[in-house]
Amino acid sequence: MKRIKNIPNFILILLLSLIVVTSCQKDDGPSGNTNPQENIPDTFSEYFGNEISRDFLGTVIDKNHNPIEGATITIGSSTATTDSNGVFIINGATVNQRFGYVKAEKPGYIHASRSVVPSNGTNKVNIMMLEATVVGSVTSGSSGTVTDNDGSSVSFDGNFIKEDGTSYSGSVDVIMHHLDPTDEDMPLQMPGMLYAENENGAERMLQTLGMLAVELRGSGGEDLNLSEGSTSEIKIPVDASLMSIAPATIPLWYFDETTGYWKEEGQATLQGNMYVGTVSHFSFWNCDIPAEAITLCVTTTDEDNVPLANMSVSITSATFGTTYGYTNENGEVCGYVPSNESLVLNVYSYNFCDDASLYNETIGPFNSDSSITVVVPDNPDVIQETVVGTFNTCNGQPVSDGYVQLSYGNQTFIDTVTNGDFEINLLRCTESNTFGIEASDYVNLQTTDSISYTFTTPLTNIGTISACNAVTEFIEYTVDDGESVFIFENISANFYLESPNYPGPTIDIFASSNNQNNCYYMFGVLNDPDYLGTYDSFAFDGSVSDDTGFFIGECLNVAPENNNITYNLTALGDVGEYIDVNFSGSYEDYQGNPHTITGVVHVLRDN
């Protein structure tokens, strides 16, 4: 298996916080199975380890999976703002060895966050923010109940306070969201991760049977909470598929937005299909069964000991079900798993070609923090691809703080760029060989257009792309790894079903800046009716021919003979839409000298 590196994806979670899937552990008292020999520190944060510096790349999306622009991201003392793609980059954030906390805030949304066990390399996180939708209202001084459509509800005694602790009088808007464990988006929506401090001060991992987010707003939009000594009754629905495993009583946990983890406080009782409990303040409340946990880091490598990135790693517990995580560019993923239990580990390629895993092993039991390495054997059904290129600013300088998105099928891989060069590796199936590239200069807020390419397996060199929002079309090519040539204007691009010397479809693209050293001519005879695809070079001499292929004209000093350039026609739109061609290979000039060339044509069709 060849080297696989840097395959992040902006819709993935790089942590192994377990969610309920198939089974449930019996609770042994309000705090679960407490080990009497457990060494509980004086301060819970002592579990986190020493402070370290780590890099983060993340995406913030809404409930419809659309990017959220302008969200404020905080990691320790570091802050950033999401761009138009919902992406943020924070390098050198201060976190702890076993715990990092990422917060996201934006007006109109409830507070959102993600907690992780930081790994080496770039930590990639995804956060789904929920809109601050008012479900109902109550009035101070009077009792009242607000019920959502799914039956979740909150009852109030009418006593509220402002953030400064003073009493509040007036109308109270109740923002409420029920988070269902059977919803595939729940891991993106929930705050932090399923990691908690129990009532004895010990760390636990959690198995959730449902969460309820509640935020209170005054008539002026101010944040409110319950008065000292006041309580509310909450009701959290249990999905029908989980009723058979729901215990009669279950611990309640609230999410501490300051610390970034859950804390045990009280319990709920199962009444019908509802867990009913009493709470004294609001944030997220969670019905969970706790378990003792350790951190486990899994590193995947190929048979040559090269790290495999973006592999899907699943951990299955007979007690707590199955969860998935994805390896970073170092082939590593870390998270909390149950201690003292045998676990089943499976490794899949990100793009699931079928249901079969690439690797399977029973691991554990583990009674302390552990790291393991697994060697994934080669698989003939999976194609390995490497995409490389250079990402420059609009003035031709290497991008120092940006990212590149590669879209393939319904997947989007995202990778940071710090010195202009990028390399994205992926495993794919055989169904499709086209992909798209879009890049963003995070500092200068400039982007490239989305450009289509075809894989030239196993290595695809897309050359140089530039972040210039004002540029609507361009031609770029690089000869012998020299300076890239860009043409942004005076471009003519035409498509003909028939031409005088060629009865079939042809493409004719010409561009010039009145400088013979900065011009471009391309002529292509296409397959009919399947225009898109890969073409070889052909010796164009103006005479009638049945050949199909592409030819680059004299202004590039490309001789027709000894020309081994491969062309990929990936888009052929209507008039006013794009024609996309990327090409690479070797050729001889008219003097017989050998050269290499890569290039991209992204032009608007004129005819």
TORZASE-272473 format. One line per field, with one value per residue (C-alpha): x, y, z; residue number from 1. Coordinates in pm, whole numbers, plus 50000, padded with zeros to 5 digits. Example, Ala and Ser with C-alpha at 12.3 -4.5 7.8 and 13.67 -1.06 7.14 Angstrom:
BEGIN
px: [51230,51367]
py: [49550,49894]
pz: [50780,50714]
pos: [1,2]
END
This chain:
BEGIN
px: [50000,50140,50159,49828,49852,49649,49295,49078,48709,48511,48202,48389,48440,48789,48694,48560,48283,48056,47684,47423,47364,47264,47283,47293,47486,47290,47339,47489,47364,47347,47712,47745,48015,48235,48569,48643,49015,48992,49242,49032,49236,49158,49076,48901,49126,49417,49280,49359,49738,49986,49922,50032,50008,49795,49660,49289,49092,48715,48382,48064,47734,47362,47097,47069,47447,47501,47811,47770,47978,48083,48072,48322,48546,48736,49000,49156,49278,49283,48994,48896,48595,48445,48466,48205,48262,48207,48575,48808,49182,49354,49719,49912,49609,49678,49496,49571,49714,49382,49133,49071,48758,48634,48346,48131,47900,47687,47375,47063,47208,47238,47585,47770,48099,48318,48560,48839,49130,49398,49623,49946,49907,49594,49287,48976,48640,48285,48013,47645,47484,47112,46899,46773,46410,46156,45925,45702,45687,45604,45567,45761,45557,45338,45392,45385,45489,45636,45600,45764,45608,45792,45657,45969,45872,45990,45777,45859,45760,45790,46113,46397,46722,46950,47316,47421,47200,46929,46564,46388,46028,45844,45797,46043,46107,46196,46440,46438,46588,46553,46854,46767,47049,46902,46950,47271,47339,47331,47713,47748,47476,47562,47806,48152,48177,48032,48288,48187,48266,48047,47921,48234,48470,48576,48590,48337,48235,47862,47599,47315,46945,46852,46942,46746,46891,46712,46802,46591,46569,46413,46206,46525,46712,46907,47011,46809,46817,46623,46632,46820,46609,46379,46345,46195,46063,46200,46067,46293,46143,46304,46300,46089,46394,46566,46276,46378,46714,46608,46660,46386,46610,46907,47160,47112,47411,47437,47691,47920,47983,48282,48475,48355,48241,47930,47865,47637,47348,47036,46850,46544,46269,46118,45746,45596,45832,45963,46248,46124,46363,46399,46672,46780,46943,46964,47205,47205,47067,47152,47014,47320,47459,47822,48119,48483,48695,49048,49188,49284,49488,49483,49742,49687,49980,50035,50265,50562,50488,50359,50069,49726,49516,49137,49077,48745,48815,48524,48530,48254,48173,47938,47800,47805,47766,47970,48128,48345,48643,48873,49252,49438,49739,49956,49724,49607,49270,49218,48919,48761,48661,48530,48797,48836,48636,48736,48661,48633,48828,48754,48928,48751,48849,48660,48472,48300,48332,48133,48055,48378,48644,49005,49120,48957,49096,48979,49166,49184,49081,49259,49282,49490,49547,49687,49811,49810,49922,49747,49888,49627,49694,49662,49321,49290,48937,49051,49229,49486,49513,49749,49659,49933,49956,50049,49808,49904,49753,49614,49951,50139,50274,50235,49934,50059,49732,49462,49302,49211,48884,48869,48519,48475,48129,47943,48268,48465,48824,48984,49350,49543,49803,50090,50356,50157,50209,49945,49913,49583,49567,49256,49127,48843,48631,48618,48278,48399,48733,48644,48682,48662,48908,48833,49082,49052,49306,49193,49386,49301,48948,49006,48897,48945,48658,48550,48736,48677,48960,49009,49237,49553,49609,49808,49937,49741,49935,49690,49963,49910,49577,49526,49277,49130,48762,48737,48868,48583,48796,49162,49423,49727,50020,50366,50658,50949,50849,50917,50708,50339,50185,49839,49603,49291,49159,49112,49001,48787,48634,48405,48237,48125,47919,48078,48368,48502,48773,48614,48260,48245,48240,48541,48665,48867,49025,49249,49391,49650,49773,49940,50255,50372,50526,50192,49940,49756,49592,49416,49222,49034,48838,48591,48430,48068,47837,48042,48234,48380,48674,49047,49216,49563,49757,49729,49930,49702,49789,49458,49357,49051,49103,48904,49134,49013,49240,49386,49661,49833,49936,50258,50260,50362,50635,50485,50574,50306,50544,50679,50397,50283,50044,49724,49412,49108,48789,48584,48320,48153,47875,47629,47710,47806,47901,48243,48469,48723,49033,49335,49644,49992,50271,50588,50663,50936,50954,51017,51391,51368,51424,51227,50992,50722,50399,50094,49800,49437,49184,48877,48703,48353,48205,48136,47969]
py: [50000,50339,50642,50785,51123,51433,51318,51530,51585,51887,51674,51429,51412,51323,51182,50853,50978,50675,50701,50438,50202,49854,49790,49937,49881,49831,50119,50044,50343,50709,50724,50390,50136,50336,50172,50208,50190,50470,50747,51062,51386,51692,51891,51734,51918,51709,51434,51650,51636,51909,52203,52152,52343,52198,52303,52299,52308,52295,52357,52501,52412,52455,52186,52166,52109,52457,52648,52918,53229,53469,53231,53315,53021,53009,52757,52868,53223,53181,53302,53292,53359,53117,53219,53184,52806,52785,52699,52817,52769,52810,52710,52682,52673,52588,52272,51978,51637,51462,51742,52031,52251,52434,52682,52833,53132,53343,53553,53362,53024,52847,52794,52511,52336,52034,51868,51642,51432,51624,51425,51525,51704,51895,51829,51853,51920,51976,52161,52184,52495,52488,52798,52978,52905,53011,52718,52907,53178,53208,53504,53569,53534,53261,52891,52760,52477,52487,52172,52098,51897,51577,51590,51726,51991,52224,52348,52669,52814,53171,53286,53402,53594,53781,53695,53941,53760,54026,53931,53946,54046,54011,53771,53481,53320,52951,52812,52434,52150,51777,51577,51219,50957,50780,51096,51059,51434,51420,51383,51709,51890,51794,52009,51887,51509,51233,51285,51374,51432,51220,51335,51189,51388,51089,51095,50895,50834,50846,50655,50893,50812,51171,51536,51857,52201,52491,52861,53141,53496,53807,54058,54253,53946,53907,53559,53435,53141,53004,53196,53060,52786,52749,52425,52307,51974,51853,51572,51407,51157,50816,50679,50366,50167,50238,50166,49803,49910,50223,50178,50284,50557,50720,50985,51339,51536,51903,52051,52308,52565,52705,52379,52191,51864,51714,51711,51475,51634,51444,51170,51112,50853,50673,50753,50595,50694,51002,51056,51305,51493,51809,52065,52391,52568,52544,52455,52111,51828,51469,51128,50901,50579,50628,50398,50412,50513,50544,50731,50515,50637,50423,50473,50309,50237,50048,49750,49985,50155,50470,50641,50608,50921,50957,50590,50522,50346,50184,50063,49825,49756,49472,49700,50045,49979,50116,50450,50581,50816,50924,50930,51256,51316,51121,50821,50880,50912,50939,50924,50775,50407,50180,50042,49673,49553,49369,49579,49504,49735,49771,49993,50107,50333,50662,50599,50272,50053,49784,49680,49485,49635,49655,49537,49367,49287,49230,49467,49524,49513,49836,49959,50272,50521,50331,50365,50093,50069,49853,49758,49769,49524,49622,49588,49543,49691,50031,50286,50512,50870,51157,51512,51777,52141,52492,52748,53113,53446,53668,53844,53517,53464,53128,53120,53111,53045,52878,52551,52340,52151,51843,51724,51366,51214,51322,51366,51684,51658,51968,52032,52330,52514,52695,52739,52726,52356,52097,51721,51539,51161,50948,50600,50571,50314,50265,50421,50775,50934,51305,51548,51919,52159,52486,52674,52964,53218,53240,53561,53767,53622,53532,53208,53017,52912,52548,52360,52006,51758,51395,51165,51066,50766,50737,51100,51404,51730,52016,52278,52623,52768,53124,53286,53575,53635,53886,53640,53469,53269,53189,52975,52863,52648,52567,52442,52251,52354,52716,53024,52968,53161,53306,53451,53623,53823,53824,53460,53308,52963,52799,52464,52343,52037,52045,52236,52245,51986,51786,51655,51582,51811,52035,52286,52593,52803,53101,53366,53638,53945,54081,53906,53594,53473,53493,53339,53013,52807,52475,52270,51951,51695,51526,51188,51186,51172,51127,51455,51443,51217,51165,51243,51190,51437,51427,51590,51866,51979,52130,51839,51617,51345,51087,51123,51253,51433,51771,51988,52291,52551,52714,53000,52746,52609,52259,52053,51813,51516,51339,51492,51287,51528,51386,51606,51568,51743,51759,52022,52142,52380,52571,52919,53134,52829,52677,52459,52288,52108,52004,51855,51725,51534,51571,51708,51829,52187,52279,52269,51911,51996,51791,51959,51882,52077,52098,52331,52420,52579,52725,52943,53061,52925,53194,52981]
pz: [50000,49905,50123,50242,50407,50488,50419,50648,50587,50704,50802,51033,51413,51526,51864,51993,52222,52249,52181,52249,51958,52063,52435,52781,53101,53421,53661,53999,54195,54096,53998,53821,53903,54138,54205,54579,54499,54242,54300,54264,54241,54450,54134,53836,53589,53714,53488,53183,53198,53116,52886,52524,52197,51915,51576,51492,51168,51190,51027,51172,51004,51065,51095,50715,50688,50540,50653,50916,50849,51122,51419,51693,51783,52113,52221,52548,52488,52107,51892,51525,51305,51054,50688,50413,50410,50786,50829,51104,51160,51498,51516,51840,52070,52433,52540,52770,52690,52750,52694,52455,52448,52137,52174,51896,51940,51708,51767,51673,51778,52112,52254,52079,52144,52085,52327,52205,52317,52122,51891,51722,51391,51294,51506,51291,51450,51331,51516,51422,51572,51655,51601,51910,51824,52086,52161,52405,52670,53038,53271,53589,53907,53758,53711,53355,53126,52776,52564,52228,51946,52045,52400,52572,52826,53100,53393,53581,53920,53791,53963,53734,53763,53523,53468,53740,53994,54020,53993,53659,53604,53275,52986,52948,52608,52633,52372,52377,52172,52234,52110,52019,52035,51731,51519,51314,51359,51739,51777,51583,51780,52136,52334,52431,52415,52631,52906,53260,53626,53855,54195,54361,54137,53921,53541,53345,52987,52922,52731,52652,52624,52543,52597,52642,52571,52743,52724,52872,52731,52876,52680,52607,52485,52809,52931,53229,53466,53761,54088,54388,54546,54244,54049,53721,53610,53277,53058,52800,52550,52503,52150,52108,51992,52326,52565,52616,52757,52948,53327,53571,53711,53545,53654,53526,53401,53299,53059,53218,52943,53133,53174,52864,53025,53190,53565,53755,53944,54043,53862,53643,53663,53365,53338,53029,52747,52932,53173,53434,53660,53866,53791,53953,53657,53280,53005,52839,53053,52973,53077,53081,53219,53329,53290,53389,53092,52964,52663,52368,52071,51758,51481,51143,50911,50588,50553,50509,50843,50668,50855,50693,50726,50722,50782,50954,51283,51467,51826,51935,52298,52385,52656,52496,52123,51832,51754,51471,51453,51170,51168,51107,50884,51130,51106,51465,51637,52014,52245,52553,52560,52839,53067,53156,52857,52539,52230,51860,51630,51258,51003,50686,50400,50422,50098,50184,49874,50056,50411,50455,50678,50569,50911,51213,51557,51915,52147,52522,52790,52893,53252,53183,52902,52605,52248,51983,51620,51362,51021,50745,50460,50095,49927,49549,49544,49668,49448,49610,49487,49560,49454,49474,49374,49475,49620,49572,49664,49389,49361,49312,49665,49844,50075,50434,50615,50411,50314,50012,49974,49752,49663,49552,49527,49841,50033,50097,50218,50365,50434,50565,50356,50528,50257,49935,49866,49939,49914,49962,49961,49951,49895,49646,49473,49099,49026,48954,48862,48872,49161,49234,49396,49574,49791,50036,50156,50518,50593,50283,50247,49883,49718,49399,49181,49203,48929,48805,48751,48657,48856,48670,48895,49116,49113,48998,48979,48936,48909,49059,49167,49286,49521,49322,49382,49095,48836,48647,48401,48356,48187,48387,48289,48421,48211,48370,48724,48633,48700,48637,48348,48409,48149,48281,47986,47606,47620,47347,47402,47147,47098,46754,46671,46326,46167,45806,45855,46136,46103,46476,46783,46850,47106,47009,47287,47226,47456,47417,47601,47288,47399,47217,47543,47723,47488,47455,47183,47234,46982,47068,46867,47102,47131,47021,47213,47533,47529,47882,47952,47906,47573,47430,47219,46842,46564,46436,46083,45972,45749,45780,46042,46233,46534,46867,47108,47198,47060,47218,46961,46860,47113,47378,47146,47169,46864,46732,46738,47050,47246,47549,47718,47865,47871,48095,47979,48299,48218,47897,47988,47776,47644,47943,48150,48210,48001,48226,48098,48302,48144,48226,48060,47855,47508,47276,47153,46790,46859,46987,47354,47612,47861,48115,48154,48380,48333,48394,48160,48337,48080,47994,47676,47414,47146]
pos: [1,2,3,4,5,6,7,8,9,10,11,12,13,14,15,16,17,18,19,20,21,22,23,24,25,26,27,28,29,30,31,32,33,34,35,36,37,38,39,40,41,42,43,44,45,46,47,48,49,50,51,52,53,54,55,56,57,58,59,60,61,62,63,64,65,66,67,68,69,70,71,72,73,74,75,76,77,78,79,80,81,82,83,84,85,86,87,88,89,90,91,92,93,94,95,96,97,98,99,100,101,102,103,104,105,106,107,108,109,110,111,112,113,114,115,116,117,118,119,120,121,122,123,124,125,126,127,128,129,130,131,132,133,134,135,136,137,138,139,140,141,142,143,144,145,146,147,148,149,150,151,152,153,154,155,156,157,158,159,160,161,162,163,164,165,166,167,168,169,170,171,172,173,174,175,176,177,178,179,180,181,182,183,184,185,186,187,188,189,190,191,192,193,194,195,196,197,198,199,200,201,202,203,204,205,206,207,208,209,210,211,212,213,214,215,216,217,218,219,220,221,222,223,224,225,226,227,228,229,230,231,232,233,234,235,236,237,238,239,240,241,242,243,244,245,246,247,248,249,250,251,252,253,254,255,256,257,258,259,260,261,262,263,264,265,266,267,268,269,270,271,272,273,274,275,276,277,278,279,280,281,282,283,284,285,286,287,288,289,290,291,292,293,294,295,296,297,298,299,300,301,302,303,304,305,306,307,308,309,310,311,312,313,314,315,316,317,318,319,320,321,322,323,324,325,326,327,328,329,330,331,332,333,334,335,336,337,338,339,340,341,342,343,344,345,346,347,348,349,350,351,352,353,354,355,356,357,358,359,360,361,362,363,364,365,366,367,368,369,370,371,372,373,374,375,376,377,378,379,380,381,382,383,384,385,386,387,388,389,390,391,392,393,394,395,396,397,398,399,400,401,402,403,404,405,406,407,408,409,410,411,412,413,414,415,416,417,418,419,420,421,422,423,424,425,426,427,428,429,430,431,432,433,434,435,436,437,438,439,440,441,442,443,444,445,446,447,448,449,450,451,452,453,454,455,456,457,458,459,460,461,462,463,464,465,466,467,468,469,470,471,472,473,474,475,476,477,478,479,480,481,482,483,484,485,486,487,488,489,490,491,492,493,494,495,496,497,498,499,500,501,502,503,504,505,506,507,508,509,510,511,512,513,514,515,516,517,518,519,520,521,522,523,524,525,526,527,528,529,530,531,532,533,534,535,536,537,538,539,540,541,542,543,544,545,546,547,548,549,550,551,552,553,554,555,556,557,558,559,560,561,562,563,564,565,566,567,568,569,570,571,572,573,574,575,576,577,578,579,580,581,582,583,584,585,586,587,588,589,590,591,592,593,594,595,596,597,598,599,600,601,602,603,604,605,606,607]
END
